[in-house]
Amino acid sequence: MYMITSQDAIRRGEREPLWTLFRVVCGLSALSWGGLALMAQLENHYVEREGRLSRVAFSDLIALAWMVPGPVGCNVAVQVGHALRGRAGAWVAGIASVLPFFTLMTLFAIFYRTPFVQAVASQTLLNHFSVVLGVLIAVTWYKQTRALVRGKLEWIATLIGCVTLAYARSPAVYVAMLVAAFAVGWFHSPAQKVRVNVSIARRDLQLAAALCVLLALFALPLPLPHRYELALLWPRLAGAGMTLFGGGFSALPVLKALFVTPGIGVSDNDFTLAFSLSPLSPGPLLNVVPFFGYLVDGWPGALIATLALFVPSGCLVVLAQRNLHQLKANPRFEHGMRILRAVTTAFLAIAVLRIAQRVPLQPQYLATAIFSGMCFAKLKLPVYVVYATVAGVCGLWLAYVALG
């Protein structure tokens, strides 16, 4: 079993300086449109370029990030920081992964009624960006599949995972699928007689209890007057983050139920525009949270909303990682993780499918897909170069059509 510890991650006895960790993760996050893109960039930097984490070790981080709620890309960044520099590294990497989209989405909220922001939200540009993201995820899926899906059981689990996700209608399905995959690997392990001993520290139990309180505050129906609804918005948002599995798209109905109410005051048009602007900002789809927070209470609201949604999930993923490392020597746990890692590749495959379904089947988008594929697979160009090139060409084309 290869679960991540700080010593496992440090190459040749070196420790990653906190400033370097912040600079790298912040830079990658600023150039990652979507949580999956951030995962791909973190893997490229720390696995392929720096060699600080093995591919199997990094896949363990991804598997664990999918198992806990919250933004998957940020969860992986927090784990990378924890692996390289412990608790301080987790906080530094978490802040670095959130800061770029927090800043940009808050600025969007400040100027969102201006003609410039309305023009930037062109559906044509959003579609081209979606194509680039889909190709990047597809390349990442290909690499992960070659590295992680080898045996017959892994392939069967991956195919079942793809079919399950294609028809999933509830976030609970994500959790059930991952638990089932691990259970299959556990019970099919050749080592059936090995016992597992796990001890959980008291502070970890206290943290888990606090997270459960937030979850209950969100889940329980509370018929509150409007003046109390605003006062409990941020704790309820923190609890809502504990229900968001499988990526940001599951957050749409949850966030709408919290923000689009008479007591909060965010309108349907504001809500729709925020998600239209989301692909233009780096970060996961949940980058809309600072936007909503600013509409509710200005800069303080943007900051509190971001902390409320992202801090609990970051704490939870570190809590899980800190206790799971006790199982690193157990062969049954390793076998379960092998199947779990294989199933997580299904999330990438379905993400590509969802993007392909949303983008119109037109020649210009096919050309963008071919160009992006050559840049990522053959030329190994940075993601921001591809996005900038596509944005420039798309802008020139839109200007030509407008003038013509």
Helices and strands as residue ranges (DSSP letters): H 6-9, G 11-13, H 18-30, H 35-43, I 44-49, H 55-67, H 72-111, H 115-120, H 123-148, H 152-166, H 171-187, H 202-219, H 226-231, H 233-241, G 248-250, H 251-259, H 268-277, G 278-280, G 285-287, H 288-324, G 325-327, H 331-358, H 363-373, I 374-378, H 383-403
